[in-house]
Amino acid sequence: MPYINVRVAGALSGTQKKEITRRITQVMEEVAGKPPSATYIVIDEVPRTNWAKSGEMLEDPGD
């Protein structure tokens, strides 16, 4: 049973989430032979104020 956790900075639309989960499920089926019914996916939408890259915040948290 695959469990896949996707973390993104900011919010996704419902349409984007549906497409992401559809494609990940398809890849797991095609590449790993896992049936769609066994694949679990969780999408964590983390506020951009909680992400940093290269030592810089993606968005100023404003103290």
matplotlib code that plots the C-alpha trace (Angstrom):
import matplotlib.pyplot as plt

x = [0.0, 1.8, 1.4, 2.5, 2.8, 2.9, 3.9, 3.4, 4.0, 0.7, -2.7, -3.9, -7.2, -9.5, -8.9, -5.1, -5.4, -7.5, -5.1, -2.0, -3.6, -4.8, -1.3, 0.6, -1.9, -1.3, 2.5, 2.3, 0.2, 2.3, 5.8, 5.3, 2.3, 0.3, -3.5, -5.2, -7.3, -4.2, -2.6, -3.1, -2.1, -2.1, -1.5, -0.2, -0.6, 1.9, 1.6, 4.4, 5.3, 6.5, 8.8, 12.3, 14.7, 18.4, 18.2, 15.3, 11.7, 9.4, 7.0, 7.7, 6.0, 5.8, 6.5]
y = [0.0, 3.2, 6.3, 9.4, 12.8, 15.9, 19.2, 22.4, 26.0, 27.8, 26.7, 24.5, 24.6, 21.6, 21.0, 21.0, 18.6, 16.2, 16.2, 15.8, 12.8, 11.3, 11.5, 10.2, 7.3, 6.5, 6.6, 4.2, 1.8, 2.0, 2.0, 0.1, -2.1, -0.8, -0.8, 2.6, 1.2, 0.7, 4.2, 6.8, 10.4, 13.3, 16.9, 19.3, 23.0, 24.9, 28.6, 30.3, 32.2, 28.9, 28.0, 29.2, 28.5, 29.4, 31.1, 33.4, 33.1, 32.6, 35.2, 37.7, 36.5, 40.1, 40.2]
z = [0.0, -1.2, 1.0, -0.7, 1.0, -1.2, 0.4, -1.5, -0.6, -0.7, -1.8, -4.7, -6.3, -6.2, -9.9, -9.3, -6.4, -8.5, -11.4, -9.2, -7.4, -10.6, -12.2, -9.1, -8.8, -12.6, -12.2, -9.2, -11.2, -14.4, -12.8, -9.5, -10.4, -7.5, -8.0, -7.7, -4.8, -2.7, -3.3, -0.6, -1.2, 1.2, 0.1, 2.7, 1.8, 3.8, 4.0, 2.0, 5.2, 6.6, 3.7, 2.9, 0.1, -0.1, 3.2, 2.2, 3.1, 0.2, 1.6, 4.4, 7.5, 8.8, 12.5]

ax = plt.figure().add_subplot(projection="3d")
ax.plot(x, y, z, "-o")
ax.set_aspect("equal")
plt.show()
